[in-house]
Amino acid sequence: MGKRMRTTFLRISLAFILAWGCIIAPGIPASADVRPDDLVAGKPVGEGHPEVPDAPNIVADYAALCAKDGTILWERDAGTAVPMASCTKIMTALVALETVSPDTMMIVTYGAAWTEGSSAGLQIRDTLPLRDLLLCMMVPSGNDAAVAIAENVSGTEFAFVKLMNAKAEQLGMRDTRFSNASGIIDEGNYTTARDYLILTRAAMSNELFRNAVTMSEVGLEISGRWESFYSTNRLLWEMDGANGIKTGFTDAAGYCLVASARRNNFEFYAIVFHSSTEAQRFVDARVLLEWGFAHYRTVELINAAIPVAELACLDWLDRTVSVVAEGPVSVNVFDYNGPITQEVTLKEKKGPIKKGEVVGSIIWTQNKEVIAHVNLVALEDVPDPGFWDGVKIWWSRLWGGFSGKPANAKSTISLPEVFDLKIANVNG
């Protein structure tokens, strides 16, 4: 079978598989489950999942979910090293983009053109810039494009793999090892779901990479001929907000997917390794991403216009000054990280108080970590007492001392110790 015929056959086969998957897998199959050792906010779900009644119900054996800021929301056996098939190409793309210019012209060698597995139909001596070769690799998952990139950047695929492993070490991917640029070989090519969250965040911060993986289809002119490519990532047209990033499959790795979705300024990354079928990996990823959107949100912790305390003015008998936050405070929170505590500190002082003067602070803590803080400021000026006011205050305190009357007003705080997430204003 010729190269072009083989490529056409692969495309037709892929289209058939995707269409069949849409028919047989509209929802979650009976084999999906919630496992007692699944982790939500770092804690096991447990038997019966009483603390997490809506825990993600998926098939994949190794998986993880995080927010764009790196907050890990959910994990399943995310520290176990497993092969990742064509998801390997995420690192190939990132290393190439960080090593040479995207306009660097590259030539497809004989070895690259005849690389086995998924193909972009590249031919020997095809010449195209890295930015186009990147699309050939990430959209139709061309193994030929991956090898061509590696050879053109480093001379040999072996030398390029060294750069991939060096980048993994730099990113802190401690349980990851690459042995090839395409993922076609499983031996010596492994990672963990947790490590791949790190890589995904790094790759999606590169605009050229992000643009490439968001494309559901692309047309390119290659050496004078026109080629059309279609993404292997079904989520791009099936899920609202889906924006990447890469599929993978080998017999050892099973069906894999690294997926991303963005809505209302929130972006989540889901890692799905060793799912049961081509269609199920998309169901698994979608379940995780939708669960993330349901439980990770922005809340307004404080409004700067509303007084939160009354601060005693120590030079006066019964005078206080209203205290407000220096500015509004909003923060992204994960419901299952537990309640948010509000610790208010007021600094009582003698002498005048100026409007806008810092007189305290609020610190918010969730799951033993500080998630926000803000200064508290006086809402108005409070001068020193005048001469006659001073005499009255001195006299009152003299006689009040005999009767136990307080020397001045007491400071009061109107905020509760725990912020109520149930009634919190949701932004986005």
C-alpha atoms as one frame of an Amber mdcrd trajectory, in Angstrom:
protein
   0.000   0.000   0.000   1.483   3.360  -1.044   2.090   6.192   1.406  -0.799
   8.344   0.115  -3.234   5.391   0.026  -2.249   4.415   3.556  -2.850   7.974
   4.777  -6.266   8.111   3.101  -7.194   4.752   4.639  -6.188   5.969   8.103
  -8.286   9.130   7.762 -11.354   7.199   6.634 -10.872   4.738   9.500 -10.566
   7.574  12.006 -13.728   9.237  10.727 -15.611   5.935  11.051 -14.373   5.386
  14.609 -15.359   8.902  15.682 -18.816   8.595  14.132 -19.393   5.175  15.727
 -18.220   6.494  19.081 -20.800   9.285  18.960 -23.536   6.657  18.542 -22.506
   4.141  21.183 -21.233   6.469  23.892 -23.639   9.367  24.501 -23.269   9.029
  28.254 -21.392   7.228  31.001 -21.412   3.436  30.651 -22.217   1.101  33.515
 -18.530   0.266  33.955 -17.705   3.783  35.188 -17.094   3.970  38.901 -15.991
   5.986  41.903 -13.128   4.382  43.814 -12.539   4.720  47.566  -8.956   5.863
  47.012  -9.856   8.601  44.525  -8.614  11.879  45.980 -10.601  15.094  46.258
  -8.522  18.007  47.564  -5.905  15.448  48.573  -8.270  13.331  50.677  -9.660
   9.861  49.816 -13.283   9.784  48.785 -13.818   6.593  50.836 -16.513   3.940
  50.720 -19.964   5.339  49.986 -18.447   8.812  49.389 -20.509  10.614  52.081
 -18.256  13.681  51.942 -18.263  13.896  48.138 -21.714  12.746  46.992 -21.056
  13.799  43.395 -17.509  12.452  43.040 -16.450  12.009  39.381 -17.634   8.701
  37.957 -15.153   7.606  35.291 -13.501   4.514  33.790  -9.847   5.525  33.308
  -7.375   3.870  35.661  -5.087   6.901  36.008  -6.434  10.434  35.899  -6.246
  13.905  37.405  -7.897  17.321  37.219  -6.502  20.744  38.010  -7.355  24.408
  37.557  -5.196  26.679  35.422  -3.528  28.068  38.563  -2.312  24.567  39.439
  -4.859  23.735  42.148  -5.329  19.957  41.954  -9.011  19.156  42.451  -9.215
  15.423  41.878  -6.848  12.467  41.333  -6.982   8.744  40.652  -3.724   6.829
  41.054  -2.065   9.972  39.734   1.398   9.079  41.020   1.757   5.769  39.168
   4.091   5.781  36.152   2.391   4.599  32.957   2.943   4.991  29.189   1.228
   8.001  27.607   1.296   7.122  23.874   0.882  10.149  21.563   0.359  12.499
  24.493   4.168  12.423  24.346   3.860  14.944  21.499   2.929  17.672  23.988
   6.512  17.674  25.246   7.876  17.380  21.701   5.980  20.526  20.727   6.970
  22.505  23.809  10.683  21.672  23.506  10.746  22.520  19.805   8.992  25.865
  20.302  11.379  26.789  23.108  14.481  25.737  21.148  14.071  27.186  17.643
  11.993  29.859  15.911   8.564  28.761  14.655   9.613  30.076  11.239  12.557
  27.654  11.045  12.294  25.689   7.803  12.431  21.922   8.232  12.934  19.068
   5.757  11.202  15.707   6.108  13.705  12.850   5.962  13.149   9.337   4.655
  12.981   7.985   8.217  10.462  10.589   9.316   8.229  10.101   6.273   8.034
   6.348   6.843   7.450   6.446  10.601   4.795   3.886  11.543   1.475   4.660
  13.188  -0.696   7.759  12.839   0.480   9.965   9.996   0.100  13.417   8.496
   1.009  12.004   5.083   4.336  13.810   4.864   6.598  12.899   1.971  10.375
  12.671   1.683  11.951  16.111   1.190   8.773  18.003   2.065   9.890  21.416
   3.323   7.794  23.469   5.728   8.245  25.762   8.747   8.052  24.462  12.309
   4.739  26.262  12.875   3.146  24.160  10.096   4.920  20.969  11.112   3.562
  21.565  14.621   0.022  21.496  13.206   0.805  18.277  11.324   1.846  16.725
  14.626  -0.825  18.060  17.002  -3.994  18.077  14.869  -3.968  14.655  13.107
  -1.326  13.299  15.544   1.295  12.715  12.874   4.140  10.528  14.095   5.975
  11.469  10.894   5.777  15.144  11.896   7.049  14.411  15.413  10.140  12.620
  14.102  10.736  15.326  11.502  10.644  18.018  14.202  13.031  16.074  16.429
  15.533  15.449  13.627  15.500  19.025  12.404  15.876  20.570  15.849  18.617
  18.274  17.189  19.993  16.296  14.257  18.669  12.969  15.528  15.587  11.877
  17.448  17.866  10.442  20.137  19.510  13.827  20.722  16.101  15.553  20.811
  14.819  13.116  23.437  17.637  14.304  25.698  16.154  17.803  25.482  12.725
  16.397  26.333  14.035  14.721  29.470  15.974  17.822  30.473  12.780  19.877
  30.153  10.864  17.339  32.238  13.476  17.651  34.965  13.355  21.445  34.785
   9.568  21.410  35.203   9.769  19.094  38.212   8.271  16.069  36.464  10.049
  13.647  38.775   8.371  10.448  37.602   8.570  11.013  33.848  10.924   9.636
  31.211  10.813  10.039  27.439  12.354   7.541  25.006  10.999   8.893  21.702
   9.369  11.995  20.231   6.078  10.523  19.006   4.926   8.125  21.726   4.758
   5.213  19.305   7.186   3.211  21.490   6.019   2.539  25.052   9.232   1.025
  26.401  11.067   3.600  28.495   8.390   6.206  27.737   6.301   6.880  30.838
   4.843   9.537  33.094   2.196  10.072  35.779  -1.109  11.897  35.576   0.201
  14.339  38.185   3.355  15.065  36.167   1.299  15.609  33.049  -0.723  18.307
  34.772   2.577  20.153  35.185   3.458  19.710  31.514  -0.018  20.676  30.349
   0.060  23.961  32.260   3.488  24.772  30.828   2.502  23.921  27.263  -0.801
  25.795  27.362   1.039  28.939  28.453   2.750  28.975  25.038   0.480  30.844
  22.617   1.644  29.029  19.473   1.072  25.681  21.142  -2.334  26.769  22.459
  -3.414  27.955  19.019  -2.360  24.669  17.434  -4.277  22.393  19.799  -7.492
  24.429  19.617  -7.895  23.714  15.904 -10.493  21.101  15.017  -9.373  21.196
  11.386  -6.677  22.933   9.375  -5.557  23.228   5.782  -1.894  23.566   4.821
   0.069  23.945   1.620   2.978  21.506   1.797   5.552  21.495  -1.006   2.996
  22.805  -3.501   0.099  20.496  -2.598  -2.869  21.192  -0.332  -3.492  18.984
   2.703  -6.465  19.055   5.087  -6.171  17.713   8.625  -8.836  16.949  11.226
  -8.256  16.813  14.960  -8.353  13.522  16.821  -9.804  15.392  19.832 -13.600
  15.065  19.674 -14.142  17.364  22.630 -13.296  20.368  20.446 -16.713  20.146
  18.786 -18.647  18.200  21.423 -18.042  20.203  24.622 -18.765  23.853  25.269
 -15.492  25.652  25.946 -13.169  22.765  25.001  -9.846  24.130  23.742  -7.362
  21.232  23.419  -5.119  19.421  23.817  -3.994  15.815  22.753  -5.136  12.226
  22.308  -3.074   9.046  22.467  -3.350   5.277  22.088  -1.172   2.191  22.194
  -2.017  -1.281  23.444   0.002  -0.695  26.614  -1.140   2.868  27.280  -4.778
   2.251  26.455  -6.910   5.169  25.341  -5.444   8.448  26.622  -6.516  12.074
  26.503  -5.132  15.303  27.859  -8.063  17.733  27.704  -8.666  21.391  28.408
 -11.786  23.533  28.624 -12.396  27.214  29.379 -15.570  29.008  30.455 -16.134
  32.365  32.157 -12.391  32.924  32.639 -11.941  29.500  34.275  -9.735  26.905
  32.606  -9.306  23.291  33.681  -6.965  20.514  32.576  -7.943  16.850  32.739
  -5.544  13.910  32.330  -7.103  10.578  31.336  -4.745   7.605  30.963  -5.721
   3.989  30.219  -9.418   4.436  29.572 -11.394   1.540  28.111 -12.336   2.689
  24.597 -11.684   5.442  22.083 -15.049   7.000  22.890 -14.884   6.512  26.676
 -11.766   8.636  27.103 -13.761  11.659  25.903 -16.607  10.832  28.289 -14.123
  10.520  31.176 -12.468  13.848  30.394 -15.779  15.627  30.000 -17.041  14.303
  33.352 -13.910  15.620  35.082 -13.997  19.018  33.388 -17.709  19.570  34.083
 -17.158  18.598  37.717 -14.397  21.172  37.921 -16.656  23.909  36.584 -19.297
  22.954  39.155 -17.015  23.195  42.185 -14.321  25.769  41.460 -15.541  29.349
  41.371 -14.819  32.971  42.158 -16.394  34.442  45.276 -16.323  37.992  46.578
 -14.950  37.808  50.111 -15.416  41.462  50.996 -17.001  44.591  49.572 -15.032
  47.784  50.220 -18.194  49.857  50.667 -19.574  47.923  53.642 -18.203  48.601
  57.176 -16.899  45.433  58.793 -16.004  46.780  62.251 -16.164  49.695  64.655
 -12.776  50.687  66.066 -12.611  52.236  69.544 -10.948  55.650  69.672  -8.886
  55.359  72.864  -8.671  59.107  73.567 -12.476  59.379  73.657 -15.048  57.979
  76.075 -17.557  56.479  73.709 -16.437  57.271  70.202 -15.714  54.703  67.473
 -14.806  54.955  63.822 -16.216  52.719  61.115 -13.698  50.453  59.382 -13.846
  49.158  55.799 -11.663  47.014  53.578  -9.021  48.910  51.602 -10.487  47.393
  48.463 -12.812  44.610  47.329 -11.404  41.083  47.528 -12.378  38.173  45.280
 -10.702  34.781  45.177 -11.002  31.460  43.364 -12.061  28.712  45.727 -12.665
  24.979  45.531 -15.764  23.924  47.460 -14.273  20.705  48.768 -11.262  22.445
  50.307 -13.522  23.162  53.276 -14.786  26.314  55.010 -13.076  29.689  54.762
 -12.141  31.336  58.048 -12.021  35.117  58.432  -9.528  36.454  60.976 -10.029
  40.169  61.689  -7.352  42.127  63.538  -7.946  45.697  64.763  -5.202  48.048
  65.965  -6.566  50.309  68.676  -4.463  53.434  69.183  -4.234  56.731  70.991
  -4.061  59.976  69.115  -5.918  61.153  66.007  -7.090  58.792  63.274  -6.991
  59.867  59.650  -9.483  58.813  56.994  -7.902  55.987  54.998  -5.395  55.163
  57.732  -4.634  51.443  58.044  -6.121  50.284  61.338  -6.311  46.508  60.907
  -6.491  43.598  58.510  -8.450  40.534  57.469  -6.814  37.198  56.638  -8.794
  34.454  54.928  -7.709  30.839  55.297  -8.972  27.676  53.614  -7.611  24.183
  54.239  -4.872  25.675  56.465  -3.590  27.926  53.682  -3.920  31.707  53.427
  -5.937  32.442  50.298  -6.300  36.246  50.647  -5.704  39.224  52.899  -6.605
  42.913  52.920  -5.911  45.989  55.038  -8.689  47.681  56.968  -8.872  51.469
  56.888 -10.727  54.147  58.838 -13.765  55.553  57.081 -13.428  59.094  58.523
 -11.145  61.439  60.463 -11.189  61.349  64.264  -9.273  64.301  65.814  -7.750
  64.572  69.267 -10.230  65.775  71.904 -10.252  69.566  72.385  -9.320  71.180
  75.730 -12.798  71.141  77.265 -13.553  67.677  75.811 -10.329  66.513  77.405
 -11.353  67.904  80.803 -14.719  66.145  80.603 -13.114  62.872  79.581 -10.558
  63.109  82.424 -13.313  63.822  84.962 -15.573  61.071  83.701 -12.782  58.522
  83.808 -11.792  59.616  87.315 -15.270  58.989  88.735 -15.881  56.037  86.421
 -12.911  54.274  87.889 -14.744  53.957  91.204 -17.820  52.404  89.602 -16.055
  50.156  87.047 -17.267  52.168  84.090 -15.085  51.506  80.978 -12.629  54.228
  80.034 -13.675  54.154  76.377 -15.940  52.366  73.896 -15.270  48.775  72.850
 -14.236  47.799  69.355 -16.722  45.496  67.624 -16.445  43.234  64.578 -19.462
  42.510  62.405 -17.939  39.712  60.297 -18.506  36.066  61.326 -15.480  33.847
  61.895 -16.440  31.596  58.976 -17.241  32.843  55.479 -20.447  31.246  54.197
 -19.707  29.710  50.814 -23.357  28.692  50.368 -24.551  32.290  50.070 -21.392
  33.684  48.488 -21.678  35.876  45.459 -20.487  33.904  42.455 -18.529  35.755
  39.765 -18.448  33.685  36.595
